[in-house]
Amino acid sequence: MGAWSDWFARDDTIRFGGTPVVIKMENPNNWSISEISDISQDDARRKGKKNAKQITWVLLLRAHRAAGCLASLASGSVALISAARRRVSAGRADSSRHHRLYTFIKFSLFLSMTLLCFELYAYFKQYHLTIPDYTMAIPSFKVNVNDLFGSIYTGWMRIRAEYIAPPLQFLSDACVVLFLIQSADRLILCLGCFWIKLRRMKPVPKVAFGSKEGSDPEAGEHFPMVLVQIPMCNEREVYQQSIAAVCNLDWPRSNFLVQVLDDSDDPLTQKLIKAEVDKWQESGARIVYRHREIREGFKAGNLKSAMECSYVKDYEFVAIFDADFQPMPDFLKRTVPHFKDNEELALVQARWTFVNKDENLLTRLQYINLCFHFEVEQQVNGIFINFFGFNGTAGVWRIKALEDSGGWMERTTVEDMDIAVRAHLKGWKFIYLNDVECQCELPESYEAYRKQQHRWHSGPMQLFRLCLPDIIRSKIAFWKKANLIFLFFLLRKLILPFYSFTLFCIILPMTMFVPEAELPAWVVCYVPATMSLLNILPAPRSFPFMIPYLLFENTMSVTKFHAMVSGLFQLPSSFEWVVTKKSGRSSDGDLVNLLNGKKDDKASNAPEKEKEIVIKKSKKKKKHNRMYRKELMLAFLLLTASVRSLLSAQGLHFYFLLFQGVSFLLVGLDLIGEQVD
């Protein structure tokens, strides 16, 4: 027993033929082995000699580790394939098969598969696959041609070098230049944000309403008249929380009126919203319900119709909140004072915060984008040039500025950006408040997010076509015209989706099959990684998602590019308006209280019979996934190009193409975000 106890007491040091080895095992899949130098004379005499048992042991440990890695990879692959098979069997395909972009991507995939088979055959036949020196004459190529295929391959290399590579290289260089310009713009915005933080710059109102001594806030003295509008359309999940939040604003009731602008075409939803408004009216709130019989112009038409009411002339300001937005009680007290003694001010925009930013991977990635938009873009433009795009909600407008700018127009799907540009051309100024937040929710399904992004990127191109003559003829300063045309519209709304899609989804895989056209590694990896890091700085807790964010942004470039083209050329899809699906995450607690019968009468307003109908309907809804053809075709195109990159020994390009292809595959199979009803 003493010998065994001594053996166990010798720590974890094992000797194989005189060489001490320490075996460390944190878990069965994580082994480590290290050699310890021994000062004994026996070990010194045998120094440098290899022991067969030691080598065998090390090899066994490495084999065990490799087997563990292979098992993990196999398990993940099986899970991915199983999920993909379920999506393929139960999913619904989108309608992209009718789009010209889909046809182009499908043709590119077919061509890449053909070229890959061609190159693989040439590789195994040991033809010359390295990049030749094309600075010399074409006859200097040295390819052993022994059959018909060899002749064809020689002709392909000649055509590739003379006719395909030069225009592809030119397009690649042009996209790289655009990429660098856009990256410089992004860097300048970040430096501007850093300067604002360093100098602690922020808009400060000259006076706060109700701050004078002797004033009675409840009497409404020194408080201007404010009209609050809540446009909504079939948004049953969120109407209660938005109406409740607006009715609880800390403002004299005699000085503000709430308009619930319901464009719902579902009779049950109309009844529920109307009942909610009636309950708040009974509690003393000044709130009215409006429903249009003729629903034209989408949200812009709804707002325009509301502004035509006769009583609007009694109000000085109008605050707008979408159906899923819940302003804090002090929202008006923190925004309206900025208009005091500032007659040139037209808009005060607040920041959005999100109740479901951690719901899934899709919402986390959206949160990164919107954090940068509000923290950097809106704040920098608001501080330095007093202009930015109105976000359509969580803002307060001076009614005089709205009327002076022409009011709401239904000519585009981005009525908020439209009115902001027209007000800017009239000389009005904007203020952005980064410290005033308004709670809302993010789309949780990829289908809802894709439709939202399509509208957000097609509308600006529609507006650019319509506003360009007005911008040129306007009397604003030349630098403001240049900012509108080149930065606001061209660089950030047109060039960004163009180069993102063209460079990373088309040119990069094509250069794998045409190696004479080169795309530097710093363009593929280092600059995009740096830009992603800058985007994540306003949301530091999202740093672990930097790589998924980079890949997802490139994946979304397909939707954004198609939307940009459709808006620029006035295609039918650019006039589509789909209300972003809401999940009502911020009202989950209310739903629980409703089911338990504990909801306050002020917020519980629908008849019990109608509530039961709503709950039964929600239980009957089935969820499904869609398959997105453009994304799937691009996934296979990028994966094919990654295989081809191995033949050219382009390691960095291989990893980027591989991960980007997998990203497209996950999105194409709708494996990101929640399922949709």
PyMOL commands that set and color helices and strands:
alter all, ss='L'
color gray80, all
select helices_A, chain A and resi 2-8+41-45+52-90+96-98+100-124+138-140+148-199+217-219+239-247+253-255+267-282+298-307+310-314+331-339+361-384+399-404+415-425+446-473+478-513+521-536+540-568+572-575+585-596+608-620+629-647+651-668
alter helices_A, ss='H'
color red, helices_A
select strands_A, chain A and resi 13-16+19-27+30-35+92-93+226-232+256-262+287-291+317-320+326-327+345-354+395-398+429-440+626-627
alter strands_A, ss='S'
color yellow, strands_A
deselect
rebuild
show_as cartoon
